[in-house]
C-alpha cells in the first residue's frame, strides 16, 4: 500500500524529521519528546492501518503511543488506565473480528468421529 505515491515508512520518517526540526528551532509546544511521541503514534497508526491480516498487538501499540503523546503534553495517565485501555482494545478487536463459531462435530478427545 502506498500513501501519496510513496511507501508509508518514507512518509512517516519525513513527518518525524519535520517535527524534530520544529523542536530544534524552538517552536512552542513541540519538544524533542513530543516529536518522538507523535512520530511513534503516527507510525503505529500507519502500520496498524496497512498491515493485513490485522494483529491485535498493532492496536495496543497505537494505544501505548497515544498515552505517550498525552503524557508529553502534561496529562498523567495511570498505568492501570493504560492497561485497561489496552485490554478494552483487545476485547473490542475480538468482538469485531471473530465471528460466532461452533465446535466441529466429532472433534476432540473421547468424541467418536
DSSP file (Angstrom, degrees, kcal/mol; ACC not computed):
  #  RESIDUE AA STRUCTURE BP1 BP2  ACC     N-H-->O    O-->H-N    N-H-->O    O-->H-N    TCO  KAPPA ALPHA  PHI   PSI    X-CA   Y-CA   Z-CA
    1    1 A X              0   0    0      0, 0.0     7,-0.6     0, 0.0     2,-0.4   0.000 360.0 360.0 360.0 141.6    0.0    0.0    0.0
    2    2 A X  E     -A    7   0A   0      5,-0.2     2,-0.5     6,-0.1     5,-0.2  -0.914 360.0-150.2-121.9 148.7    1.2    3.5   -0.8
    3    3 A X  E >  S-A    6   0A   0      3,-2.9     3,-1.9    -2,-0.4     8,-0.1  -0.981  86.5 -12.4-116.2 123.4    0.4    6.9    0.6
    4    4 A X  T 3  S-     0   0    0     -2,-0.5    -1,-0.2     1,-0.3     3,-0.1   0.827 129.3 -57.8  55.4  33.2    0.7    9.8   -1.7
    5    5 A X  T 3  S+     0   0    0      1,-0.3     2,-0.3    -3,-0.0    -1,-0.3   0.565 121.5  96.3  77.0   9.4    2.5    7.5   -4.1
    6    6 A X  E <  S-A    3   0A   0     -3,-1.9    -3,-2.9     2,-0.0    -1,-0.3  -0.854  84.9 -89.6-127.3 161.6    5.2    6.7   -1.6
    7    7 A X  E >>  -A    2   0A   0     -2,-0.3     4,-1.6    -5,-0.2     3,-0.8  -0.455  37.7-122.4 -66.0 142.0    5.9    4.0    1.0
    8    8 A X  H 3> S+     0   0    0     -7,-0.6     4,-2.7     1,-0.2     5,-0.2   0.840 110.7  60.0 -56.6 -34.3    4.3    4.7    4.4
    9    9 A X  H 3> S+     0   0    0      1,-0.2     4,-2.4     2,-0.2    -1,-0.2   0.874 104.1  49.9 -63.0 -36.2    7.7    4.4    6.1
   10   10 A X  H <> S+     0   0    0     -3,-0.8     4,-2.3     2,-0.2    -1,-0.2   0.913 111.8  47.4 -68.4 -42.5    9.0    7.3    4.0
   11   11 A X  H  X S+     0   0    0     -4,-1.6     4,-2.4     2,-0.2    -2,-0.2   0.934 114.1  47.3 -63.1 -46.4    6.0    9.5    4.8
   12   12 A X  H  X S+     0   0    0     -4,-2.7     4,-2.5     1,-0.2    -2,-0.2   0.914 112.4  49.1 -63.0 -43.8    6.3    8.7    8.5
   13   13 A X  H  X S+     0   0    0     -4,-2.4     4,-2.4    -5,-0.2    -1,-0.2   0.892 111.0  50.0 -64.1 -39.7   10.1    9.3    8.5
   14   14 A X  H  X S+     0   0    0     -4,-2.3     4,-2.2     2,-0.2    -1,-0.2   0.919 111.1  48.8 -65.3 -43.0    9.6   12.7    6.7
   15   15 A X  H  X S+     0   0    0     -4,-2.4     4,-2.4     2,-0.2    -2,-0.2   0.907 111.7  49.8 -62.3 -41.8    7.0   13.8    9.2
   16   16 A X  H  X S+     0   0    0     -4,-2.5     4,-2.3     2,-0.2    -2,-0.2   0.895 110.0  50.1 -63.6 -40.5    9.2   12.7   12.1
   17   17 A X  H  X S+     0   0    0     -4,-2.4     4,-2.2     2,-0.2    -1,-0.2   0.893 110.3  50.7 -64.6 -39.2   12.1   14.7   10.7
   18   18 A X  H  X S+     0   0    0     -4,-2.2     4,-2.3     2,-0.2    -2,-0.2   0.922 110.9  48.0 -64.8 -44.0    9.9   17.7   10.3
   19   19 A X  H  X S+     0   0    0     -4,-2.4     4,-2.2     1,-0.2    -2,-0.2   0.894 110.8  51.4 -63.4 -39.5    8.7   17.5   13.9
   20   20 A X  H  X S+     0   0    0     -4,-2.3     4,-2.3     2,-0.2    -1,-0.2   0.887 108.7  51.7 -64.0 -39.0   12.3   17.1   15.1
   21   21 A X  H  X S+     0   0    0     -4,-2.2     4,-2.0     2,-0.2    -2,-0.2   0.924 108.4  51.0 -61.4 -45.1   13.2   20.2   13.1
   22   22 A X  H  <>S+     0   0    0     -4,-2.3     5,-2.4     1,-0.2     4,-0.4   0.900 111.5  47.9 -60.8 -40.2   10.4   22.2   14.7
   23   23 A X  H ><5S+     0   0    0     -4,-2.2     3,-0.9     1,-0.2    -1,-0.2   0.896 109.5  53.7 -65.4 -39.4   11.6   21.1   18.2
   24   24 A X  H 3<5S+     0   0    0     -4,-2.3    -2,-0.2     1,-0.3    -1,-0.2   0.847 108.6  47.8 -66.6 -34.3   15.2   22.0   17.3
   25   25 A X  T 3<5S-     0   0    0     -4,-2.0    -1,-0.3    -5,-0.1    -2,-0.2   0.452 119.5-109.3 -88.7   1.2   14.3   25.6   16.3
   26   26 A X  T < 5 +     0   0    0     -3,-0.9     2,-0.3    -4,-0.4    -3,-0.2   0.793  47.0 177.3  85.3  29.0   12.2   26.0   19.4
   27   27 A X    > < -     0   0    0     -5,-2.4     3,-1.8     3,-0.2    -1,-0.2  -0.509  41.2-106.2 -64.8 127.9    8.6   26.1   18.2
   28   28 A X  T 3  S+     0   0    0     -2,-0.3    -1,-0.1     1,-0.2     3,-0.1  -0.275 101.9  20.5 -58.6 137.3    6.4   26.4   21.3
   29   29 A X  T 3  S+     0   0    0      1,-0.1     2,-0.6    -3,-0.1    -1,-0.2   0.389 102.4  96.1  87.7  -4.2    4.6   23.2   22.2
   30   30 A X    <   +     0   0    0     -3,-1.8     2,-0.2    -8,-0.2    -4,-0.2  -0.873  47.7 168.3-123.7  99.4    7.0   20.9   20.3
   31   31 A X     >  -     0   0    0     -2,-0.6     4,-2.6     1,-0.1     5,-0.2  -0.518  50.8-103.3 -97.6 172.3    9.7   19.4   22.4
   32   32 A X  H  > S+     0   0    0      1,-0.2     4,-2.1     2,-0.2     5,-0.2   0.906 124.2  49.5 -62.4 -40.1   12.0   16.6   21.4
   33   33 A X  H  > S+     0   0    0      2,-0.2     4,-2.5     1,-0.2    -1,-0.2   0.906 110.8  48.9 -65.0 -41.7   10.0   14.2   23.5
   34   34 A X  H  > S+     0   0    0      2,-0.2     4,-2.8     1,-0.2     5,-0.3   0.903 109.8  52.2 -64.8 -40.7    6.7   15.3   21.9
   35   35 A X  H  X S+     0   0    0     -4,-2.6     4,-2.3     1,-0.2    -2,-0.2   0.917 112.1  46.0 -61.1 -43.0    8.2   15.0   18.4
   36   36 A X  H  X S+     0   0    0     -4,-2.1     4,-2.3     2,-0.2    -2,-0.2   0.910 113.7  48.6 -66.1 -41.8    9.2   11.4   19.2
   37   37 A X  H  X S+     0   0    0     -4,-2.5     4,-2.3     2,-0.2    32,-0.3   0.915 112.9  46.7 -66.2 -42.7    5.9   10.5   20.8
   38   38 A X  H  X S+     0   0    0     -4,-2.8     4,-2.7     2,-0.2     5,-0.2   0.915 112.1  50.9 -65.5 -42.3    3.9   12.0   17.9
   39   39 A X  H  X S+     0   0    0     -4,-2.3     4,-2.7    -5,-0.3    -1,-0.2   0.909 110.6  49.7 -60.9 -41.4    6.1   10.2   15.3
   40   40 A X  H  X S+     0   0    0     -4,-2.3     4,-2.7     2,-0.2    -2,-0.2   0.901 110.8  49.6 -63.6 -41.3    5.6    6.9   17.2
   41   41 A X  H  X S+     0   0    0     -4,-2.3     4,-2.4    24,-0.3    -2,-0.2   0.927 113.2  45.5 -64.2 -45.0    1.8    7.4   17.3
   42   42 A X  H  X S+     0   0    0     -4,-2.7     4,-2.7     2,-0.2     5,-0.2   0.928 114.1  48.9 -64.5 -44.4    1.7    8.2   13.6
   43   43 A X  H  X S+     0   0    0     -4,-2.7     4,-2.7    -5,-0.2     5,-0.2   0.925 112.1  48.4 -62.0 -44.4    4.0    5.2   12.7
   44   44 A X  H  X S+     0   0    0     -4,-2.7     4,-2.5     1,-0.2    18,-0.2   0.904 112.9  48.8 -62.9 -40.4    1.9    2.9   14.9
   45   45 A X  H  X S+     0   0    0     -4,-2.4     4,-2.2    -5,-0.2    -2,-0.2   0.915 112.6  46.8 -64.9 -43.2   -1.3    4.1   13.3
   46   46 A X  H  X S+     0   0    0     -4,-2.7     4,-1.8     2,-0.2    -2,-0.2   0.920 113.7  48.2 -65.6 -43.5    0.0    3.7    9.8
   47   47 A X  H  X S+     0   0    0     -4,-2.7     4,-1.5    -5,-0.2    -2,-0.2   0.927 113.2  47.8 -63.1 -44.0    1.4    0.2   10.5
   48   48 A X  H  < S+     0   0    0     -4,-2.5    -1,-0.2     1,-0.2    -2,-0.2   0.871 114.1  47.7 -64.0 -36.2   -1.9   -0.9   12.1
   49   49 A X  H  < S+     0   0    0     -4,-2.2    -1,-0.2     1,-0.2    -2,-0.2   0.777 118.7  38.1 -76.5 -26.1   -3.9    0.5    9.1
   50   50 A X  H  < S+     0   0    0     -4,-1.8     2,-0.4    -5,-0.2    -2,-0.2   0.543  92.5  95.7-105.9  -6.9   -1.7   -1.0    6.4
   51   51 A X     <  -     0   0    0     -4,-1.5     2,-0.4    -5,-0.2     4,-0.1  -0.722  66.1-135.6 -89.5 130.3   -0.9   -4.4    7.9
   52   52 A X  S    S+     0   0    0     -2,-0.4     2,-0.2     1,-0.1    -3,-0.0  -0.999  85.1  37.3-131.5 136.6   -3.0   -7.4    6.8
   53   53 A X  S    S-     0   0    0     -2,-0.4    -1,-0.1     1,-0.0     2,-0.1   0.586 101.9-118.9 -69.6 155.4   -4.2   -9.5    8.5
   54   54 A X        -     0   0    0     -2,-0.2     2,-0.4    -5,-0.1    -2,-0.1  -0.394  27.1-153.7 -66.3 136.0   -4.8   -7.1   11.3
   55   55 A X    >>  -     0   0    0     -4,-0.1     3,-1.1    -7,-0.1     4,-1.0  -0.941  16.2-138.3-115.3 134.2   -3.0   -8.0   14.5
   56   56 A X  H 3> S+     0   0    0     -2,-0.4     4,-1.9     1,-0.3     3,-0.4   0.845 101.8  64.0 -58.2 -34.4   -4.2   -7.0   18.0
   57   57 A X  H 3> S+     0   0    0      1,-0.2     4,-1.6     2,-0.2    -1,-0.3   0.830  96.7  57.4 -61.1 -31.0   -0.7   -6.2   19.1
   58   58 A X  H <> S+     0   0    0     -3,-1.1     4,-1.3     1,-0.2    -1,-0.2   0.889 106.1  49.1 -66.8 -37.4   -0.6   -3.4   16.5
   59   59 A X  H  X S+     0   0    0     -4,-1.0     4,-1.9    -3,-0.4    -2,-0.2   0.865 108.1  52.7 -71.3 -35.3   -3.6   -1.8   18.0
   60   60 A X  H  X S+     0   0    0     -4,-1.9     4,-2.5     1,-0.2    -1,-0.2   0.832 105.0  57.4 -68.3 -29.2   -2.2   -1.9   21.5
   61   61 A X  H  X S+     0   0    0     -4,-1.6     4,-2.4    -5,-0.2    -1,-0.2   0.876 104.3  51.4 -64.0 -37.7    0.9   -0.2   20.1
   62   62 A X  H  X S+     0   0    0     -4,-1.3     4,-2.3   -18,-0.2    -2,-0.2   0.916 110.2  49.2 -64.8 -42.9   -1.4    2.7   18.9
   63   63 A X  H  X S+     0   0    0     -4,-1.9     4,-2.2     2,-0.2    -2,-0.2   0.937 112.1  48.0 -61.6 -46.8   -2.9    2.9   22.5
   64   64 A X  H  X S+     0   0    0     -4,-2.5     4,-1.8     1,-0.2    -2,-0.2   0.905 112.7  47.8 -62.3 -42.3    0.6    3.0   24.1
   65   65 A X  H  X S+     0   0    0     -4,-2.4     4,-1.9     2,-0.2   -24,-0.3   0.876 109.7  53.9 -67.0 -36.5    1.9    5.6   21.7
   66   66 A X  H  X S+     0   0    0     -4,-2.3     4,-2.3     1,-0.2    -2,-0.2   0.894 107.3  50.6 -63.0 -40.1   -1.3    7.7   22.3
   67   67 A X  H  X S+     0   0    0     -4,-2.2     4,-2.5     1,-0.2    -1,-0.2   0.881 107.3  54.5 -64.7 -38.3   -0.6    7.6   26.0
   68   68 A X  H  X S+     0   0    0     -4,-1.8     4,-1.8     2,-0.2    -2,-0.2   0.898 108.2  49.0 -62.3 -39.9    3.0    8.7   25.4
   69   69 A X  H  X S+     0   0    0     -4,-1.9     4,-1.2   -32,-0.3    -2,-0.2   0.933 110.4  50.9 -64.6 -45.0    1.7   11.7   23.5
   70   70 A X  H ><>S+     0   0    0     -4,-2.3     5,-2.3     1,-0.2     3,-0.5   0.915 110.5  49.0 -59.3 -42.8   -0.8   12.6   26.3
   71   71 A X  H ><5S+     0   0    0     -4,-2.5     3,-1.6     1,-0.2    -1,-0.2   0.850 104.6  58.8 -68.0 -31.8    2.0   12.4   28.9
   72   72 A X  H 3<5S+     0   0    0     -4,-1.8    -1,-0.2     1,-0.3    -2,-0.2   0.803 106.7  49.2 -64.3 -27.2    4.2   14.7   26.8
   73   73 A X  T <<5S-     0   0    0     -4,-1.2    -1,-0.3    -3,-0.5    -2,-0.2   0.121 128.7 -93.9-102.5  21.5    1.5   17.3   26.9
   74   74 A X  T < 5S+     0   0    0     -3,-1.6     2,-0.7     1,-0.2    -3,-0.2   0.461  81.1 130.9  92.2   2.0    1.1   17.1   30.7
   75   75 A X      < -     0   0    0     -5,-2.3     2,-0.5    -6,-0.2    -1,-0.2  -0.808  49.4-142.7 -93.3 119.3   -1.8   14.6   31.1
   76   76 A X        -     0   0    0     -2,-0.7     2,-0.6    -3,-0.1    -5,-0.0  -0.685  16.2-170.7 -81.3 123.6   -0.9   12.0   33.6
   77   77 A X        -     0   0    0     -2,-0.5    -6,-0.0   -10,-0.1     5,-0.0  -0.964  21.1-130.8-116.5 115.9   -2.3    8.6   32.6
   78   78 A X     >  -     0   0    0     -2,-0.6     4,-2.2     1,-0.1     3,-0.4  -0.234  17.4-117.8 -65.3 153.0   -2.0    6.0   35.3
   79   79 A X  H  > S+     0   0    0      1,-0.2     4,-2.6     2,-0.2     5,-0.2   0.868 114.7  54.3 -59.2 -38.3   -0.6    2.6   34.4
   80   80 A X  H  > S+     0   0    0      1,-0.2     4,-2.2     2,-0.2    -1,-0.2   0.843 107.5  50.5 -68.9 -30.2   -3.8    0.8   35.3
   81   81 A X  H  > S+     0   0    0     -3,-0.4     4,-2.6     2,-0.2    -2,-0.2   0.909 110.5  49.4 -70.1 -41.6   -5.8    3.1   33.0
   82   82 A X  H  X S+     0   0    0     -4,-2.2     4,-2.3     2,-0.2    -2,-0.2   0.926 112.9  47.4 -60.7 -44.5   -3.3    2.3   30.2
   83   83 A X  H  X S+     0   0    0     -4,-2.6     4,-2.4     1,-0.2    -2,-0.2   0.897 112.3  49.2 -63.3 -40.9   -3.6   -1.4   30.9
   84   84 A X  H  X S+     0   0    0     -4,-2.2     4,-2.4     2,-0.2    -2,-0.2   0.897 110.7  50.1 -66.5 -39.7   -7.4   -1.2   31.0
   85   85 A X  H  X S+     0   0    0     -4,-2.6     4,-2.3     2,-0.2    -2,-0.2   0.902 111.0  49.3 -64.9 -40.3   -7.5    0.7   27.7
   86   86 A X  H  X S+     0   0    0     -4,-2.3     4,-2.2     2,-0.2    -2,-0.2   0.919 111.2  49.4 -64.0 -43.3   -5.2   -1.9   26.1
   87   87 A X  H  X S+     0   0    0     -4,-2.4     4,-2.4     1,-0.2    -2,-0.2   0.885 109.7  52.0 -62.1 -39.4   -7.5   -4.7   27.4
   88   88 A X  H  X S+     0   0    0     -4,-2.4     4,-2.8     2,-0.2     5,-0.2   0.908 108.1  51.3 -63.5 -42.3  -10.5   -2.9   26.0
   89   89 A X  H  X S+     0   0    0     -4,-2.3     4,-2.5     1,-0.2    -2,-0.2   0.924 111.2  47.8 -60.7 -44.0   -8.9   -2.6   22.6
   90   90 A X  H  X S+     0   0    0     -4,-2.2     4,-2.3     2,-0.2    -2,-0.2   0.904 112.4  49.0 -64.5 -40.6   -8.2   -6.3   22.6
   91   91 A X  H  X S+     0   0    0     -4,-2.4     4,-2.3     2,-0.2    -2,-0.2   0.925 113.4  46.0 -65.1 -44.1  -11.7   -7.2   23.7
   92   92 A X  H  X S+     0   0    0     -4,-2.8     4,-2.7     2,-0.2     5,-0.2   0.892 110.5  54.3 -65.0 -39.0  -13.2   -4.9   21.0
   93   93 A X  H  X S+     0   0    0     -4,-2.5     4,-2.1    -5,-0.2     5,-0.3   0.936 110.7  45.7 -59.2 -46.8  -10.9   -6.4   18.4
   94   94 A X  H  X S+     0   0    0     -4,-2.3     4,-1.8     1,-0.2    -2,-0.2   0.888 113.5  49.8 -63.8 -39.3  -12.0   -9.9   19.3
   95   95 A X  H  < S+     0   0    0     -4,-2.3    -2,-0.2     1,-0.2    -1,-0.2   0.890 116.3  40.8 -66.6 -40.1  -15.7   -8.9   19.3
   96   96 A X  H  < S+     0   0    0     -4,-2.7    -2,-0.2    -5,-0.2    -1,-0.2   0.770 124.8  32.6 -82.6 -26.4  -15.4   -7.2   15.9
   97   97 A X  H  < S+     0   0    0     -4,-2.1     2,-0.8    -5,-0.2    -3,-0.2   0.671 101.2  75.7-108.0 -18.1  -13.2   -9.6   14.1
   98   98 A X     <  -     0   0    0     -4,-1.8    -1,-0.1    -5,-0.3     3,-0.1  -0.841  68.6-154.6-102.0 110.2  -14.1  -13.0   15.5
   99   99 A X        -     0   0    0     -2,-0.8     2,-0.3     1,-0.1    -2,-0.1  -0.193  36.1 -76.8 -73.0 170.6  -17.4  -14.3   14.2
  100  100 A X        -     0   0    0      1,-0.0     2,-0.3     2,-0.0    -1,-0.1  -0.523  55.6-174.3 -69.7 131.9  -19.6  -16.8   16.0
  101  101 A X        -     0   0    0     -2,-0.3     2,-0.4    -3,-0.1    -3,-0.0  -0.934  13.7-154.1-127.5 152.2  -18.2  -20.3   15.7
  102  102 A X        -     0   0    0     -2,-0.3     3,-0.1     3,-0.0     2,-0.0  -0.925  34.1 -95.3-121.7 152.1  -19.5  -23.6   16.8
  103  103 A X        -     0   0    0     -2,-0.4     2,-0.2     1,-0.1     3,-0.0  -0.340  41.3-111.8 -66.0 145.1  -17.4  -26.7   17.6
  104  104 A X    >   -     0   0    0      1,-0.1     3,-1.0     2,-0.0     2,-0.2  -0.511  35.8-109.9 -73.2 143.6  -17.0  -29.2   14.8
  105  105 A X  T 3  S+     0   0    0      1,-0.2     3,-0.1    -2,-0.2    -1,-0.1  -0.510  97.5  17.6 -75.9 142.2  -18.7  -32.5   15.4
  106  106 A X  T 3  S+     0   0    0      1,-0.2     2,-0.5    -2,-0.2    -1,-0.2   0.717  95.2 122.4  74.5  20.4  -16.6  -35.5   16.1
  107  107 A X    <   +     0   0    0     -3,-1.0    -1,-0.2     2,-0.1     2,-0.2  -0.957  46.1  41.2-118.5 133.4  -13.5  -33.4   17.0
  108  108 A X  S >  S-     0   0    0     -2,-0.5     3,-1.3     3,-0.1     2,-0.2  -0.474  93.3 -42.6 122.8 168.0  -11.7  -33.7   20.3
  109  109 A X  T 3  S+     0   0    0      1,-0.2     3,-0.1    -2,-0.2    -2,-0.1  -0.447 122.4   6.7 -70.6 135.3  -10.6  -36.3   22.8
  110  110 A X  T 3  S+     0   0    0      1,-0.2     2,-0.6    -2,-0.2    -1,-0.2   0.509  96.2 122.2  76.2   5.1  -13.1  -39.0   23.6
  111  111 A X    <   -     0   0    0     -3,-1.3    -1,-0.2    -5,-0.1    -3,-0.1  -0.879  64.3-126.0-102.5 120.8  -15.6  -37.9   20.9
  112  112 A X              0   0    0     -2,-0.6    -5,-0.1     1,-0.2    -6,-0.0  -0.409 360.0 360.0 -66.3 139.0  -16.3  -40.5   18.3
  113  113 A X              0   0    0     -2,-0.1    -1,-0.2    -8,-0.0    -8,-0.0   0.426 360.0 360.0 -88.9 360.0  -15.7  -39.4   14.8
